Amino acid sequence: MLNQWSKFLSTDCCVVKVKNYTVYPIFKVGSTSLKAAAVEQYVNNDIGTCKHIDILLRDPEERFISGLNQYCKFNDMQVKDAWELVNKGHLIDRHFAPQYFWLLHLYKYYQGEVTLRPFNFITKITDIHKKKDKTTKQIVPVLQSFVEIDHHLLKQVGQRLELRKLIEEHRHVLS
């Protein structure tokens, strides 16, 4: 699965400072709101100067469905058609990539401590709520290969961990 995501892992990585928090915005996990509230931004090698990073995690099933719907909206596709392509391994995108892959992306530039936070922690960081999508999402079957590893991550919400150890500890789930 890792090889399929090399395009995703080669894009710029960004961390933002909002109030007293340094946060790694993940697509479909409040990233637009966090970026709008940011007072500072760290990109790629600048991220290594951060002392600690908070990472919000969203319910994997909700995020998969929401992300797939968002991808289809941006690309003028039918959700059912896109789901078929994803299921066959022909379509991948940052909007519905496992949140674990976002951690791999961050790890390229930062190996320090992170705290995994539940998505609702965003209300402690900002009251900005950008891009609230009020359209009804088309529900599709959730592909376990896209959510399984994130369920493992959710078990560590609230913990302060070394990103390296977190990456290594969950790598086996991808096999």
Long-range contacts (C-beta under 8 A, 24 or more apart in sequence): 1-145, 1-174, 2-104, 2-174, 4-89, 4-92, 5-92, 5-97, 5-101, 5-104, 7-92, 8-92, 8-93, 8-94, 8-97, 8-101, 8-105, 9-101, 9-104, 9-105, 9-108, 11-94, 11-105, 12-43, 12-44, 13-43, 13-44, 13-47, 13-105, 13-106, 13-108, 13-109, 14-41, 14-42, 14-43, 14-47, 15-41, 15-42, 15-43, 15-47, 15-50, 15-53, 15-106, 15-110, 16-40, 16-41, 16-42, 17-41, 17-42, 18-125, 18-126, 19-125, 19-126, 21-54, 21-124, 21-125, 22-50, 22-51, 22-52, 22-53, 22-54, 23-53, 23-54, 23-55, 23-56, 23-125, 24-53, 24-54, 24-55, 24-102, 24-106, 24-114, 25-56, 26-55, 26-56, 26-57, 26-58, 26-99, 26-102, 27-67, 27-94, 27-95, 27-97, 27-102, 28-58, 28-63, 28-66, 28-67, 28-70, 28-95, 28-96, 29-56, 29-57, 29-58, 29-63, 29-99, 29-119, 30-56, 30-119, 30-122, 32-130, 32-131, 33-122, 33-126, 33-128, 33-129, 33-130, 33-131, 34-122, 34-125, 34-126, 36-126, 36-128, 36-130, 37-125, 37-126, 37-128, 44-109, 45-109, 47-106, 47-109, 47-110, 48-109, 48-110, 50-110, 50-112, 51-112, 51-113, 52-112, 52-113, 52-114, 52-115, 52-160, 53-106, 53-110, 53-112, 53-113, 53-114, 53-115, 53-163, 54-114, 54-115, 54-117, 54-121, 54-125, 55-102, 55-103, 55-106, 55-114, 55-115, 55-116, 55-117, 56-117, 56-118, 56-119, 56-121, 56-122, 57-99, 57-116, 57-117, 57-118, 57-119, 57-150, 57-153, 57-154, 57-157, 58-99, 58-119, 59-119, 59-154, 60-98, 60-99, 60-142, 60-146, 60-147, 60-150, 60-151, 60-154, 61-142, 61-147, 63-96, 63-99, 63-150, 64-96, 64-142, 64-143, 64-146, 64-147, 65-137, 65-138, 65-139, 65-140, 65-142, 66-95, 66-133, 66-137, 67-93, 67-95, 67-96, 67-97, 68-95, 68-96, 68-140, 69-135, 69-137, 69-138, 70-95, 70-133, 71-95, 71-96, 79-138, 79-140, 80-138, 80-140, 83-140, 83-141, 86-143, 86-146, 87-143, 96-146, 97-146, 98-146, 98-147, 98-149, 98-150, 99-150, 99-153, 100-149, 100-150, 100-153, 100-170, 100-173, 100-174, 103-153, 103-163, 103-166, 103-167, 104-167, 106-163, 107-163, 107-164, 107-167, 110-163, 111-162, 111-163, 111-164, 112-162, 112-163, 113-160, 113-161, 113-162, 113-163, 114-160, 114-161, 114-162, 114-163, 114-166, 115-158, 115-159, 115-160, 115-161, 116-153, 116-154, 116-156, 116-157, 116-158, 116-159, 116-161, 116-166, 117-157, 117-158, 118-157, 118-158, 148-173, 149-173, 149-174
